[in-house]
């Protein structure tokens, strides 16, 4: 299968290549980008392809990567808002999750895939429960998913063995499936919900299986204080004692990282850890402002995540990009902090590094994961700087076409890979049934 896209304003994110092409073309053959170039002299007219897309009035760019979410939590969107974190978890979220079924997670995940297709996210990292069902949803939806099972053992060795076995099965059953669109990680939840030795075992299993590790780290000040009180050091140094952050063999993805010290940041830069910044969730739960500009200045690779829909309440990475930029500016009291191009790099290049190194940049030989952003709209007029436009003016609803792995998932705002109405209907049924089951028993 071949697809030719022509007359597009191409943002390649390729630092060593074309950069931006104001009137460009891109040719996809099978699932790879085979050619990319300038179309100002109608060079594309000599190229034959099975499908031709005229992208005049649109920006062609790499698809966005959401590097931290809990996809099944779409069913809990708006279920528990404006609450303190501990009460939110203990009285609402954990009781609901205790009643989850495989069907709930399947339709919640499918709904999440639909939302991401609609808003420009072509790849995501997920940590949740019933991950076979999320994998099935990813397989059907056509996007790219890097999946881990959320392991929590609270120092219980027997429980830890079961949790590890569940994640091992996920890796065994799904790594590399769906033409490589599905990859896996090990997901020890956090240093304050998993003991040091268990997290070390998770890393060893990941290295054995050649997959990455995905973990929450220093999301809250409460975690920081708890770890210092119990172990005499913060989460980062507690895990460094078992060489957890070493990325020589496998990638390590650390979500949130709100309460990082300068020393923690230097260690992450040295070890090559990728951070997933989740600004909206961190604001909504009053977790704090992560020192992202400091991380970037130190050389840490920072990507973007939404977290789950119970603490965001959407999966819209365009909204996340804008919030990330604004939050660093007000947090540092510097209007030059986290410029627009750096934010777009976080959402594309840096996310691609941790999910699939052949994505995140549009260049020959890379996988064909990309989106067309409509700029023939009032909110998109005029365009002086394309990166500023993508971060501060564009919206997820401006994404008109999505291609993943060389397959068109949405074209001219029409989703081609699933019945939207049916997915939303089934997800609603699951959500309200789950809420009913989660009510306290009288």
NORCOR-V338571 format. One record per backbone hydrogen bond with DSSP energy under -1.0 kcal/mol. NH is the residue of the N-H (numbers start at 1). CO is the residue of the C=O. If there is no record, write none. Layout:
nh->NH co->CO
nh->NH co->CO
This chain:
nh->3 co->28
nh->4 co->51
nh->5 co->26
nh->6 co->53
nh->8 co->24
nh->9 co->58
nh->10 co->21
nh->11 co->60
nh->12 co->19
nh->17 co->14
nh->21 co->10
nh->24 co->8
nh->25 co->37
nh->26 co->5
nh->27 co->35
nh->28 co->3
nh->29 co->32
nh->30 co->1
nh->32 co->29
nh->33 co->366
nh->34 co->27
nh->35 co->27
nh->37 co->25
nh->39 co->23
nh->42 co->39
nh->45 co->42
nh->46 co->43
nh->47 co->44
nh->51 co->2
nh->53 co->4
nh->55 co->6
nh->58 co->55
nh->59 co->373
nh->60 co->9
nh->61 co->371
nh->63 co->369
nh->64 co->120
nh->65 co->347
nh->66 co->123
nh->67 co->304
nh->69 co->125
nh->73 co->70
nh->74 co->71
nh->75 co->72
nh->76 co->73
nh->77 co->74
nh->79 co->76
nh->88 co->84
nh->89 co->85
nh->90 co->86
nh->91 co->87
nh->93 co->88
nh->94 co->89
nh->96 co->92
nh->97 co->93
nh->98 co->94
nh->99 co->96
nh->100 co->97
nh->105 co->101
nh->106 co->102
nh->107 co->103
nh->108 co->104
nh->109 co->105
nh->110 co->106
nh->111 co->107
nh->112 co->108
nh->113 co->109
nh->114 co->110
nh->115 co->111
nh->116 co->112
nh->117 co->113
nh->118 co->114
nh->119 co->115
nh->121 co->116
nh->122 co->64
nh->123 co->64
nh->124 co->144
nh->125 co->66
nh->126 co->146
nh->127 co->69
nh->128 co->148
nh->133 co->130
nh->134 co->130
nh->135 co->131
nh->136 co->132
nh->137 co->133
nh->138 co->134
nh->139 co->135
nh->140 co->136
nh->141 co->137
nh->142 co->138
nh->144 co->122
nh->145 co->181
nh->146 co->124
nh->147 co->183
nh->148 co->126
nh->150 co->128
nh->151 co->149
nh->151 co->187
nh->153 co->193
nh->154 co->193
nh->156 co->153
nh->160 co->156
nh->161 co->157
nh->162 co->158
nh->163 co->159
nh->164 co->160
nh->165 co->161
nh->166 co->162
nh->167 co->163
nh->168 co->164
nh->169 co->165
nh->170 co->166
nh->171 co->167
nh->172 co->168
nh->173 co->169
nh->174 co->170
nh->175 co->171
nh->176 co->182
nh->177 co->174
nh->180 co->176
nh->181 co->178
nh->182 co->177
nh->183 co->145
nh->185 co->147
nh->186 co->212
nh->189 co->151
nh->193 co->190
nh->194 co->190
nh->199 co->195
nh->200 co->196
nh->201 co->197
nh->202 co->198
nh->203 co->199
nh->204 co->200
nh->205 co->201
nh->206 co->202
nh->207 co->203
nh->208 co->204
nh->209 co->205
nh->210 co->206
nh->211 co->206
nh->213 co->251
nh->214 co->186
nh->215 co->253
nh->216 co->189
nh->217 co->255
nh->224 co->220
nh->225 co->221
nh->226 co->222
nh->227 co->223
nh->228 co->224
nh->229 co->225
nh->230 co->226
nh->231 co->227
nh->232 co->228
nh->238 co->234
nh->239 co->235
nh->240 co->236
nh->241 co->237
nh->242 co->239
nh->243 co->240
nh->244 co->239
nh->246 co->243
nh->253 co->213
nh->254 co->274
nh->255 co->215
nh->256 co->276
nh->257 co->217
nh->257 co->255
nh->258 co->218
nh->259 co->218
nh->265 co->261
nh->266 co->262
nh->267 co->263
nh->268 co->264
nh->269 co->265
nh->270 co->266
nh->271 co->267
nh->272 co->268
nh->273 co->268
nh->274 co->252
nh->275 co->301
nh->276 co->254
nh->277 co->303
nh->282 co->278
nh->283 co->279
nh->284 co->280
nh->285 co->281
nh->286 co->283
nh->287 co->282
nh->288 co->282
nh->292 co->290
nh->295 co->291
nh->296 co->292
nh->297 co->293
nh->298 co->294
nh->300 co->295
nh->303 co->275
nh->305 co->277
nh->307 co->68
nh->311 co->308
nh->320 co->316
nh->321 co->317
nh->322 co->318
nh->323 co->319
nh->324 co->320
nh->325 co->321
nh->326 co->322
nh->327 co->323
nh->328 co->324
nh->329 co->325
nh->330 co->326
nh->331 co->327
nh->332 co->328
nh->334 co->329
nh->337 co->334
nh->343 co->339
nh->344 co->340
nh->345 co->341
nh->346 co->342
nh->347 co->343
nh->348 co->344
nh->350 co->345
nh->352 co->348
nh->353 co->349
nh->355 co->351
nh->356 co->352
nh->359 co->356
nh->362 co->12
nh->365 co->33
nh->366 co->363
nh->367 co->358
nh->368 co->31
nh->369 co->367
nh->370 co->403
nh->371 co->61
nh->372 co->401
nh->373 co->59
nh->374 co->398
nh->375 co->57
nh->380 co->377
nh->381 co->378
nh->389 co->385
nh->390 co->386
nh->391 co->387
nh->392 co->388
nh->393 co->389
nh->394 co->389
nh->398 co->395
nh->399 co->396
nh->400 co->372
nh->401 co->372
nh->402 co->410
nh->403 co->370
nh->404 co->407
nh->406 co->368
nh->407 co->404
nh->409 co->402
nh->410 co->402
nh->411 co->414
nh->413 co->400
nh->414 co->411
nh->416 co->409
nh->423 co->419
nh->424 co->420
nh->425 co->421
nh->426 co->422
nh->427 co->423
nh->428 co->424
nh->429 co->425
nh->430 co->426
nh->431 co->427
nh->432 co->428
nh->433 co->429
nh->434 co->430
nh->435 co->431
nh->436 co->432
nh->437 co->433
nh->438 co->434
nh->439 co->436
